[in-house]
């Protein structure tokens, strides 16, 4: 970041925004920036679940059998599609594009 903007808030507003930022696992600056730019503010629960889903996707990818004899081509495509869907869902929950 190379520019600073100042915002006037009451103590109550600042405290409320601080609580929201803590709940989302973000800094106050990140929360205000995301809100001002209409970017998603994922909840802390969504961020945690997104990370866990991402871990599951990585584990599945790691366990993906190397040989082709374990399943048909269609089954392998379905397996890989599941991994891609887990990654997409994880990013969505974490507020990433």
N, CA, C and O atoms as a GROMACS GRO file, in nm:
protein
  388
    1UNK      N    1   0.084  -0.118   0.000
    1UNK     CA    2   0.000   0.000   0.000
    1UNK      C    3   0.089   0.123   0.000
    1UNK      O    4   0.190   0.130   0.070
    2UNK      N    5   0.049   0.219  -0.078
    2UNK     CA    6   0.131   0.339  -0.085
    2UNK      C    7   0.052   0.467  -0.059
    2UNK      O    8   0.102   0.577  -0.086
    3UNK      N    9  -0.068   0.454  -0.009
    3UNK     CA   10  -0.149   0.572   0.017
    3UNK      C   11  -0.230   0.548   0.145
    3UNK      O   12  -0.271   0.436   0.173
    4UNK      N   13  -0.253   0.653   0.219
    4UNK     CA   14  -0.327   0.643   0.345
    4UNK      C   15  -0.448   0.734   0.337
    4UNK      O   16  -0.439   0.848   0.291
    5UNK      N   17  -0.561   0.684   0.382
    5UNK     CA   18  -0.684   0.763   0.391
    5UNK      C   19  -0.729   0.764   0.537
    5UNK      O   20  -0.724   0.661   0.604
    6UNK      N   21  -0.771   0.877   0.584
    6UNK     CA   22  -0.818   0.888   0.721
    6UNK      C   23  -0.970   0.889   0.722
    6UNK      O   24  -1.033   0.949   0.635
    7UNK      N   25  -1.029   0.822   0.819
    7UNK     CA   26  -1.174   0.811   0.831
    7UNK      C   27  -1.213   0.851   0.973
    7UNK      O   28  -1.150   0.808   1.070
    8UNK      N   29  -1.315   0.933   0.984
    8UNK     CA   30  -1.363   0.971   1.117
    8UNK      C   31  -1.470   0.873   1.163
    8UNK      O   32  -1.567   0.846   1.092
    9UNK      N   33  -1.451   0.822   1.282
    9UNK     CA   34  -1.546   0.728   1.341
    9UNK      C   35  -1.565   0.764   1.488
    9UNK      O   36  -1.475   0.819   1.552
   10UNK      N   37  -1.682   0.732   1.539
   10UNK     CA   38  -1.699   0.742   1.683
   10UNK      C   39  -1.625   0.624   1.746
   10UNK      O   40  -1.594   0.527   1.677
   11UNK      N   41  -1.598   0.632   1.873
   11UNK     CA   42  -1.534   0.520   1.942
   11UNK      C   43  -1.618   0.393   1.931
   11UNK      O   44  -1.565   0.283   1.915
   12UNK      N   45  -1.750   0.411   1.940
   12UNK     CA   46  -1.840   0.296   1.929
   12UNK      C   47  -1.831   0.232   1.791
   12UNK      O   48  -1.827   0.110   1.778
   13UNK      N   49  -1.828   0.315   1.686
   13UNK     CA   50  -1.816   0.262   1.550
   13UNK      C   51  -1.682   0.190   1.530
   13UNK      O   52  -1.677   0.083   1.470
   14UNK      N   53  -1.576   0.250   1.581
   14UNK     CA   54  -1.444   0.189   1.568
   14UNK      C   55  -1.439   0.056   1.642
   14UNK      O   56  -1.382  -0.041   1.591
   15UNK      N   57  -1.498   0.050   1.759
   15UNK     CA   58  -1.502  -0.073   1.837
   15UNK      C   59  -1.584  -0.180   1.764
   15UNK      O   60  -1.544  -0.296   1.757
   16UNK      N   61  -1.697  -0.139   1.709
   16UNK     CA   62  -1.782  -0.232   1.635
   16UNK      C   63  -1.709  -0.288   1.512
   16UNK      O   64  -1.711  -0.409   1.488
   17UNK      N   65  -1.644  -0.201   1.436
   17UNK     CA   66  -1.568  -0.246   1.320
   17UNK      C   67  -1.451  -0.334   1.361
   17UNK      O   68  -1.418  -0.432   1.293
   18UNK      N   69  -1.388  -0.301   1.473
   18UNK     CA   70  -1.279  -0.383   1.525
   18UNK      C   71  -1.327  -0.523   1.560
   18UNK      O   72  -1.259  -0.622   1.533
   19UNK      N   73  -1.444  -0.531   1.622
   19UNK     CA   74  -1.502  -0.662   1.656
   19UNK      C   75  -1.534  -0.742   1.530
   19UNK      O   76  -1.510  -0.863   1.524
   20UNK      N   77  -1.589  -0.674   1.429
   20UNK     CA   78  -1.619  -0.742   1.303
   20UNK      C   79  -1.491  -0.793   1.237
   20UNK      O   80  -1.489  -0.904   1.183
   21UNK      N   81  -1.386  -0.712   1.241
   21UNK     CA   82  -1.258  -0.752   1.182
   21UNK      C   83  -1.201  -0.874   1.256
   21UNK      O   84  -1.154  -0.968   1.193
   22UNK      N   85  -1.207  -0.871   1.388
   22UNK     CA   86  -1.159  -0.986   1.466
   22UNK      C   87  -1.238  -1.112   1.433
   22UNK      O   88  -1.181  -1.220   1.420
   23UNK      N   89  -1.370  -1.098   1.420
   23UNK     CA   90  -1.455  -1.213   1.388
   23UNK      C   91  -1.422  -1.270   1.251
   23UNK      O   92  -1.434  -1.390   1.228
   24UNK      N   93  -1.380  -1.183   1.159
   24UNK     CA   94  -1.346  -1.228   1.023
   24UNK      C   95  -1.199  -1.268   1.012
   24UNK      O   96  -1.156  -1.315   0.907
   25UNK      N   97  -1.122  -1.252   1.120
   25UNK     CA   98  -0.980  -1.286   1.115
   25UNK      C   99  -0.901  -1.189   1.030
   25UNK      O  100  -0.804  -1.228   0.964
   26UNK      N  101  -0.942  -1.063   1.031
   26UNK     CA  102  -0.878  -0.960   0.949
   26UNK      C  103  -0.834  -0.845   1.037
   26UNK      O  104  -0.875  -0.834   1.153
   27UNK      N  105  -0.750  -0.758   0.980
   27UNK     CA  106  -0.718  -0.635   1.050
   27UNK      C  107  -0.831  -0.535   1.023
   27UNK      O  108  -0.911  -0.553   0.931
   28UNK      N  109  -0.835  -0.431   1.103
   28UNK     CA  110  -0.936  -0.327   1.084
   28UNK      C  111  -0.919  -0.263   0.945
   28UNK      O  112  -1.017  -0.236   0.877
   29UNK      N  113  -0.794  -0.239   0.905
   29UNK     CA  114  -0.769  -0.181   0.772
   29UNK      C  115  -0.819  -0.270   0.660
   29UNK      O  116  -0.880  -0.222   0.565
   30UNK      N  117  -0.794  -0.401   0.672
   30UNK     CA  118  -0.841  -0.495   0.568
   30UNK      C  119  -0.993  -0.493   0.559
   30UNK      O  120  -1.049  -0.491   0.449
   31UNK      N  121  -1.060  -0.493   0.674
   31UNK     CA  122  -1.206  -0.493   0.676
   31UNK      C  123  -1.260  -0.367   0.607
   31UNK      O  124  -1.347  -0.376   0.521
   32UNK      N  125  -1.209  -0.251   0.647
   32UNK     CA  126  -1.258  -0.125   0.590
   32UNK      C  127  -1.228  -0.119   0.441
   32UNK      O  128  -1.313  -0.077   0.363
   33UNK      N  129  -1.109  -0.162   0.400
   33UNK     CA  130  -1.071  -0.160   0.258
   33UNK      C  131  -1.163  -0.253   0.177
   33UNK      O  132  -1.213  -0.214   0.071
   34UNK      N  133  -1.186  -0.374   0.226
   34UNK     CA  134  -1.273  -0.468   0.155
   34UNK      C  135  -1.415  -0.414   0.144
   34UNK      O  136  -1.478  -0.425   0.038
   35UNK      N  137  -1.466  -0.358   0.252
   35UNK     CA  138  -1.602  -0.303   0.248
   35UNK      C  139  -1.610  -0.186   0.152
   35UNK      O  140  -1.706  -0.175   0.075
   36UNK      N  141  -1.512  -0.098   0.155
   36UNK     CA  142  -1.514   0.021   0.068
   36UNK      C  143  -1.505  -0.016  -0.079
   36UNK      O  144  -1.560   0.053  -0.164
   37UNK      N  145  -1.435  -0.126  -0.109
   37UNK     CA  146  -1.418  -0.169  -0.249
   37UNK      C  147  -1.517  -0.277  -0.290
   37UNK      O  148  -1.501  -0.340  -0.394
   38UNK      N  149  -1.620  -0.298  -0.207
   38UNK     CA  150  -1.723  -0.400  -0.234
   38UNK      C  151  -1.663  -0.538  -0.256
   38UNK      O  152  -1.712  -0.615  -0.339
   39UNK      N  153  -1.558  -0.570  -0.182
   39UNK     CA  154  -1.499  -0.703  -0.187
   39UNK      C  155  -1.554  -0.784  -0.071
   39UNK      O  156  -1.594  -0.728   0.030
   40UNK      N  157  -1.556  -0.916  -0.086
   40UNK     CA  158  -1.615  -0.998   0.020
   40UNK      C  159  -1.536  -0.991   0.150
   40UNK      O  160  -1.414  -0.977   0.151
   41UNK      N  161  -1.609  -1.002   0.258
   41UNK     CA  162  -1.548  -1.010   0.391
   41UNK      C  163  -1.591  -1.145   0.447
   41UNK      O  164  -1.698  -1.156   0.508
   42UNK      N  165  -1.508  -1.247   0.428
   42UNK     CA  166  -1.548  -1.379   0.475
   42UNK      C  167  -1.550  -1.384   0.628
   42UNK      O  168  -1.471  -1.318   0.695
   43UNK      N  169  -1.642  -1.463   0.680
   43UNK     CA  170  -1.644  -1.481   0.825
   43UNK      C  171  -1.525  -1.566   0.865
   43UNK      O  172  -1.467  -1.636   0.782
   44UNK      N  173  -1.490  -1.560   0.990
   44UNK     CA  174  -1.378  -1.641   1.041
   44UNK      C  175  -1.407  -1.789   1.020
   44UNK      O  176  -1.318  -1.866   0.986
   45UNK      N  177  -1.532  -1.828   1.041
   45UNK     CA  178  -1.572  -1.968   1.021
   45UNK      C  179  -1.553  -2.009   0.875
   45UNK      O  180  -1.503  -2.118   0.848
   46UNK      N  181  -1.593  -1.922   0.782
   46UNK     CA  182  -1.575  -1.953   0.640
   46UNK      C  183  -1.426  -1.967   0.607
   46UNK      O  184  -1.388  -2.056   0.531
   47UNK      N  185  -1.344  -1.879   0.663
   47UNK     CA  186  -1.200  -1.886   0.636
   47UNK      C  187  -1.141  -2.017   0.688
   47UNK      O  188  -1.060  -2.080   0.620
   48UNK      N  189  -1.181  -2.056   0.808
   48UNK     CA  190  -1.131  -2.181   0.866
   48UNK      C  191  -1.179  -2.300   0.782
   48UNK      O  192  -1.101  -2.388   0.749
   49UNK      N  193  -1.308  -2.302   0.749
   49UNK     CA  194  -1.361  -2.411   0.668
   49UNK      C  195  -1.297  -2.414   0.530
   49UNK      O  196  -1.272  -2.521   0.475
   50UNK      N  197  -1.270  -2.297   0.473
   50UNK     CA  198  -1.203  -2.291   0.344
   50UNK      C  199  -1.065  -2.354   0.350
   50UNK      O  200  -1.025  -2.426   0.258
   51UNK      N  201  -0.992  -2.327   0.457
   51UNK     CA  202  -0.859  -2.387   0.472
   51UNK      C  203  -0.868  -2.538   0.488
   51UNK      O  204  -0.786  -2.611   0.432
   52UNK      N  205  -0.967  -2.584   0.564
   52UNK     CA  206  -0.982  -2.728   0.584
   52UNK      C  207  -1.020  -2.798   0.454
   52UNK      O  208  -0.970  -2.907   0.424
   53UNK      N  209  -1.109  -2.738   0.376
   53UNK     CA  210  -1.148  -2.795   0.247
   53UNK      C  211  -1.028  -2.798   0.154
   53UNK      O  212  -1.008  -2.894   0.080
   54UNK      N  213  -0.947  -2.691   0.157
   54UNK     CA  214  -0.826  -2.688   0.076
   54UNK      C  215  -0.730  -2.800   0.115
   54UNK      O  216  -0.669  -2.863   0.029
   55UNK      N  217  -0.717  -2.826   0.244
   55UNK     CA  218  -0.632  -2.936   0.291
   55UNK      C  219  -0.684  -3.070   0.240
   55UNK      O  220  -0.606  -3.156   0.198
   56UNK      N  221  -0.816  -3.088   0.243
   56UNK     CA  222  -0.873  -3.212   0.192
   56UNK      C  223  -0.843  -3.230   0.043
   56UNK      O  224  -0.811  -3.340  -0.002
   57UNK      N  225  -0.855  -3.122  -0.032
   57UNK     CA  226  -0.824  -3.128  -0.175
   57UNK      C  227  -0.679  -3.165  -0.200
   57UNK      O  228  -0.649  -3.243  -0.290
   58UNK      N  229  -0.589  -3.108  -0.119
   58UNK     CA  230  -0.447  -3.142  -0.133
   58UNK      C  231  -0.420  -3.288  -0.098
   58UNK      O  232  -0.342  -3.355  -0.165
   59UNK      N  233  -0.487  -3.336   0.007
   59UNK     CA  234  -0.469  -3.476   0.044
   59UNK      C  235  -0.519  -3.568  -0.066
   59UNK      O  236  -0.453  -3.667  -0.100
   60UNK      N  237  -0.634  -3.536  -0.123
   60UNK     CA  238  -0.686  -3.619  -0.233
   60UNK      C  239  -0.593  -3.617  -0.353
   60UNK      O  240  -0.570  -3.720  -0.416
   61UNK      N  241  -0.540  -3.499  -0.384
   61UNK     CA  242  -0.448  -3.489  -0.497
   61UNK      C  243  -0.322  -3.573  -0.470
   61UNK      O  244  -0.271  -3.640  -0.560
   62UNK      N  245  -0.273  -3.567  -0.346
   62UNK     CA  246  -0.155  -3.645  -0.309
   62UNK      C  247  -0.182  -3.795  -0.318
   62UNK      O  248  -0.094  -3.874  -0.354
   63UNK      N  249  -0.305  -3.835  -0.284
   63UNK     CA  250  -0.340  -3.976  -0.285
   63UNK      C  251  -0.384  -4.026  -0.422
   63UNK      O  252  -0.408  -4.146  -0.440
   64UNK      N  253  -0.395  -3.936  -0.518
   64UNK     CA  254  -0.438  -3.974  -0.654
   64UNK      C  255  -0.342  -4.080  -0.708
   64UNK      O  256  -0.222  -4.055  -0.720
   65UNK      N  257  -0.393  -4.197  -0.740
   65UNK     CA  258  -0.306  -4.305  -0.788
   65UNK      C  259  -0.234  -4.268  -0.917
   65UNK      O  260  -0.291  -4.204  -1.006
   66UNK      N  261  -0.108  -4.308  -0.927
   66UNK     CA  262  -0.027  -4.273  -1.044
   66UNK      C  263  -0.060  -4.361  -1.165
   66UNK      O  264  -0.059  -4.313  -1.278
   67UNK      N  265  -0.088  -4.487  -1.142
   67UNK     CA  266  -0.118  -4.577  -1.253
   67UNK      C  267  -0.259  -4.557  -1.306
   67UNK      O  268  -0.344  -4.499  -1.238
   68UNK      N  269  -0.283  -4.603  -1.427
   68UNK     CA  270  -0.414  -4.586  -1.488
   68UNK      C  271  -0.503  -4.709  -1.470
   68UNK      O  272  -0.620  -4.708  -1.508
   69UNK      N  273  -0.448  -4.815  -1.412
   69UNK     CA  274  -0.525  -4.939  -1.403
   69UNK      C  275  -0.624  -4.941  -1.287
   69UNK      O  276  -0.706  -5.032  -1.279
   70UNK      N  277  -0.618  -4.844  -1.197
   70UNK     CA  278  -0.703  -4.845  -1.078
   70UNK      C  279  -0.849  -4.809  -1.108
   70UNK      O  280  -0.938  -4.846  -1.032
   71UNK      N  281  -0.873  -4.736  -1.218
   71UNK     CA  282  -1.010  -4.695  -1.248
   71UNK      C  283  -1.023  -4.664  -1.397
   71UNK      O  284  -0.924  -4.650  -1.468
   72UNK      N  285  -1.147  -4.655  -1.441
   72UNK     CA  286  -1.172  -4.620  -1.581
   72UNK      C  287  -1.138  -4.472  -1.604
   72UNK      O  288  -1.122  -4.396  -1.508
   73UNK      N  289  -1.127  -4.434  -1.727
   73UNK     CA  290  -1.099  -4.294  -1.761
   73UNK      C  291  -1.207  -4.202  -1.705
   73UNK      O  292  -1.178  -4.093  -1.656
   74UNK      N  293  -1.331  -4.246  -1.713
   74UNK     CA  294  -1.443  -4.166  -1.660
   74UNK      C  295  -1.432  -4.148  -1.509
   74UNK      O  296  -1.456  -4.039  -1.458
   75UNK      N  297  -1.396  -4.254  -1.437
   75UNK     CA  298  -1.380  -4.245  -1.291
   75UNK      C  299  -1.264  -4.153  -1.255
   75UNK      O  300  -1.273  -4.077  -1.158
   76UNK      N  301  -1.156  -4.159  -1.330
   76UNK     CA  302  -1.042  -4.071  -1.303
   76UNK      C  303  -1.080  -3.925  -1.326
   76UNK      O  304  -1.039  -3.838  -1.249
   77UNK      N  305  -1.159  -3.898  -1.430
   77UNK     CA  306  -1.205  -3.761  -1.456
   77UNK      C  307  -1.293  -3.712  -1.341
   77UNK      O  308  -1.280  -3.598  -1.297
   78UNK      N  309  -1.381  -3.798  -1.294
   78UNK     CA  310  -1.470  -3.763  -1.183
   78UNK      C  311  -1.390  -3.735  -1.056
   78UNK      O  312  -1.420  -3.640  -0.984
   79UNK      N  313  -1.289  -3.816  -1.028
   79UNK     CA  314  -1.202  -3.798  -0.912
   79UNK      C  315  -1.134  -3.662  -0.921
   79UNK      O  316  -1.134  -3.585  -0.824
   80UNK      N  317  -1.077  -3.631  -1.037
   80UNK     CA  318  -1.006  -3.504  -1.055
   80UNK      C  319  -1.103  -3.387  -1.049
   80UNK      O  320  -1.068  -3.281  -0.995
   81UNK      N  321  -1.223  -3.402  -1.103
   81UNK     CA  322  -1.324  -3.296  -1.098
   81UNK      C  323  -1.361  -3.265  -0.953
   81UNK      O  324  -1.385  -3.149  -0.918
   82UNK      N  325  -1.365  -3.367  -0.869
   82UNK     CA  326  -1.394  -3.347  -0.727
   82UNK      C  327  -1.285  -3.263  -0.661
   82UNK      O  328  -1.315  -3.174  -0.581
   83UNK      N  329  -1.160  -3.290  -0.694
   83UNK     CA  330  -1.049  -3.213  -0.638
   83UNK      C  331  -1.060  -3.066  -0.681
   83UNK      O  332  -1.043  -2.976  -0.599
   84UNK      N  333  -1.088  -3.043  -0.807
   84UNK     CA  334  -1.101  -2.906  -0.858
   84UNK      C  335  -1.217  -2.834  -0.789
   84UNK      O  336  -1.205  -2.716  -0.756
   85UNK      N  337  -1.327  -2.903  -0.769
   85UNK     CA  338  -1.444  -2.843  -0.702
   85UNK      C  339  -1.412  -2.808  -0.556
   85UNK      O  340  -1.456  -2.705  -0.507
   86UNK      N  341  -1.338  -2.894  -0.488
   86UNK     CA  342  -1.296  -2.863  -0.351
   86UNK      C  343  -1.211  -2.737  -0.348
   86UNK      O  344  -1.228  -2.653  -0.260
   87UNK      N  345  -1.120  -2.724  -0.441
   87UNK     CA  346  -1.035  -2.606  -0.446
   87UNK      C  347  -1.118  -2.480  -0.474
   87UNK      O  348  -1.095  -2.376  -0.413
   88UNK      N  349  -1.213  -2.490  -0.566
   88UNK     CA  350  -1.299  -2.375  -0.598
   88UNK      C  351  -1.381  -2.333  -0.477
   88UNK      O  352  -1.392  -2.214  -0.446
   89UNK      N  353  -1.438  -2.432  -0.407
   89UNK     CA  354  -1.519  -2.401  -0.289
   89UNK      C  355  -1.434  -2.338  -0.179
   89UNK      O  356  -1.478  -2.246  -0.111
   90UNK      N  357  -1.313  -2.388  -0.162
   90UNK     CA  358  -1.222  -2.333  -0.063
   90UNK      C  359  -1.193  -2.186  -0.091
   90UNK      O  360  -1.197  -2.104   0.000
   91UNK      N  361  -1.163  -2.153  -0.215
   91UNK     CA  362  -1.135  -2.015  -0.251
   91UNK      C  363  -1.257  -1.927  -0.229
   91UNK      O  364  -1.244  -1.814  -0.180
   92UNK      N  365  -1.373  -1.976  -0.263
   92UNK     CA  366  -1.496  -1.899  -0.246
   92UNK      C  367  -1.519  -1.869  -0.098
   92UNK      O  368  -1.553  -1.757  -0.061
   93UNK      N  369  -1.501  -1.969  -0.013
   93UNK     CA  370  -1.522  -1.949   0.131
   93UNK      C  371  -1.422  -1.850   0.190
   93UNK      O  372  -1.454  -1.777   0.283
   94UNK      N  373  -1.302  -1.848   0.135
   94UNK     CA  374  -1.198  -1.757   0.185
   94UNK      C  375  -1.207  -1.619   0.120
   94UNK      O  376  -1.128  -1.531   0.152
   95UNK      N  377  -1.304  -1.600   0.029
   95UNK     CA  378  -1.324  -1.469  -0.034
   95UNK      C  379  -1.225  -1.441  -0.145
   95UNK      O  380  -1.202  -1.325  -0.179
   96UNK      N  381  -1.165  -1.545  -0.202
   96UNK     CA  382  -1.070  -1.528  -0.312
   96UNK      C  383  -1.143  -1.548  -0.444
   96UNK      O  384  -1.251  -1.606  -0.448
   97UNK      N  385  -1.081  -1.500  -0.550
   97UNK     CA  386  -1.141  -1.518  -0.683
   97UNK      C  387  -1.085  -1.638  -0.750
   97UNK      O  388  -1.122  -1.670  -0.863
   0.00000   0.00000   0.00000
